[in-house]
Amino acid sequence: MTTLIIARHGNTFGPDDTPTRVGAKTDIPLVEKGKAQGIALGQYLKDHDLLPDAVYSSTLQRTRETAKLALQTCGISTHIYELDIFNEIDYGVDENQSEETVIARIGKDAIEKWDKHATPPEGWHVDPDDIIQSWHSFAHQISQTHDTVTNQVMDLSETILVVTSNGIARFAPHITDDFADFAAKNTIKLSTGALGVLKFSQGNWRVTDWNIRPSLEGCG
């Protein structure tokens, strides 16, 4: 059985900063709380027997830093594979703009559709179908292999960690082929530093945990 852990990177804004829509074109590092969240992620994986066999991130430093801190906390030394498919979406004209400014342009209804149904507002450069296909392709790659001797498809049994961003992570549950049911029962967003867990067995993916926020106690 393959276990896929999807984590959102840690905080990139401090208590005195004005948060903005940080997308693919804005590459900023973690702040102190964000680093603590990376450590907390690693501690959670360690405590819950979820040590990864392979680790992936986007090419953006906030995800790479989070993954690195998590691995250090787990006591694991392994390569972090950086893939463009896990880069945050491009917020277009709203890139690096405050939430107040974004809402003034597109309205609260557009934000609600994005947060509840992953429907992007006009002006954002994002193709949901492309993101969904990327998740399906990745999920297939990590869950099954072809035995050249028996000519059979075999399930893999590994734990995979992906550290990505909010706009990309919300599409991952599409690999269950029942996103509507998932969205009706859960918030599709992952909080900063939070994680979700999906498992593959008998030909199907299912979400077992979502938006788990590891404790920061002792991580700062």
N, C-alpha and C positions, 0 to 999 in steps of 0.2 A: 504494500500500500504506500503510495506517495503522499507525503504531507507537504503542502505549500503554505509557507508563512509569508504574508504580505504585510510589510510594515511601512508606515509613513515616517519620513524623516523628522528629526527633532526641531524645536523652535529656532527660527531665524530672526526673531524680534525680541528685544528686551522689554522690561516694564515701562521704560521711558520712550520707547519707539512707537511710531504710528505704523501699524501693520498695513501691508499693501498686498495686492494680488501678484504674487511672485511666480512667474511662469518660466517657460523654457529659456527665455532670453535674459533672465536675471539670475546670475550665479553668485549667491551670497553664502557665507559660512554659517555654521551654528553659533548661537549665543551660548552663554553658560548653562542656561536651563536646557537648551537643546542637546548639549553634550551630556548632561545628566540623564536626559531621556534616552540617549544612545546606550549609556551604561545600564539603565533600568531595563531596556529591551534585552540586552545580553543576559542580565540576571534572571529575567523572566524565562527566557529560553532554557537557561541552565537549570532553573528550579522546576521546570515542567517537562523535562526530558525531551526538549525540542532542539537539541544541538544540530545545526545544519551540516549536511554533507557537501553542499555547494551553496555559494552566495552570489547574488546578483544585485546590481544597483544601476541607477542611471549614470550619466556622465557628469552630472552636476555635483558640486562639492558637498552640498548639504546631505545628499543621500550617501555619498561615499564616506563622509565623516561618521554618519550614524552607523553604517554597516561596520566600519573599522572599530568603533568604540564597542559595539555589541560583541564582535568577535574577540576582542581583547578581554572583555569581561567573561566570556565563555571559556577563555583559555585555549582558543583555537587559532592556529596559524594557517590560513588558507587564502587562496587568491580570490579577489572580488572581481567578478566579471562585469564590466560596464557596458550596458546596452542602451542604444538610443531609444528603443521602444519604451523604456521606463522613464524617459525624460518627461517632465511636467508639460502640460499642454501650453500652447501659445495663447495668451489672453488678448492678443491683438491690441486694439486701441485702449484696452483696460489694463494692459501690462504695467505693473508697478504703480498702479493707482490705488488710493485708499478706498475702503469699502463704501464710504459715504459718496465718493465721486462716482464709483461704479453704479451704485443704486440710483443715483441721480440721472445717469445716462440710460440705463436699461430697465429700471423699475424693480420692485420687490418680487413681482410675479415671475420675472425671468430668473431671478436668483432661486426662487422656490422650485421652479421646474428643473433647474440644474441640480439642486440639492436633493430632490425627491426622485427624479426620473433620469438624471444625467443628460438632460436636453440642453445643449449649449446655447447661450444667447447669441443674437446677431452681432457680428463684429469680432467674435473669437475665432481663431484659426485652429479648428479642431474637427476631425472627422471621426465620429463615434464608431462607425463601421470598421474603420481601419484599426482603431484601438482594440475593438472587440476581437477582430481577426488575429491581431498580434497576441492577445491573451490566449486564444484558442490554440494557436500554433505553438506557443511556448508551453502551454499545459500538456499538449500532446507529446512534445519533445521530452518532457521530464517524467512522464507517466508510463510510457510504453516503448518497447523496443521490438525489433524483428529478429527472431532466431533464424539465422541462415541455414542451420542444420535441419531443424524440424519444420521450417517455413511457417512458424506460428508467431502470432503477436503475443508478447509476454509483458505483464505488468512489472514495472520497476518498483523498488522499495527504498526510497530515499527521502530525506527531509531537505527541502529547498527553501532558502530565505531570499526574498526579494525586497529591497528597500527602494521605495519609489515616492511619488508625491500624490497629493489628494486627488487631482484631476484624473490621474491614470488609475489609481487604486480602485476607485468606485466602479470601474468597468469590469474588474476581475470576476465578480460573481456571475458574469455571463457564461462562464465555462460550465456552470451547472445546467445550462439550457433552460433555466426557469428564473430569469432575472426579475420578472414581474412579481413572483411570489416572494423572492428575497426582499425586494424593495418595499413590499407591503408590510413586511414583518420587522424590518430593520432600517436604521438610518444608513444610507449608502455611503456617507462620508466616513473617513477614518480621521479621528482626532489627531492632532500633532503628537508624534511619538507613540501612537497606538498601533495595534496589529490585528490582523484577522487570520484565521486558519481554515484551510480547505483541505479535504482529503479525497483521494481517488481510490476507489475499489470497485471491482466487478463492472468496470466500464463506465462508471459514473463519478462525477465530482459532486461533493456536497460541502456546504459551509458549516463548520462545527463551532466556530467562535468568530465574533466580529466586533471590532472597535474595543478591544481589550486595552486598557490603559495601565501599563505596569507601574507599580508603586515607585516613587522617587525617593523613598526613605533610604537614607544612607548612600545615595548616589551623587550627591552634590559636592 
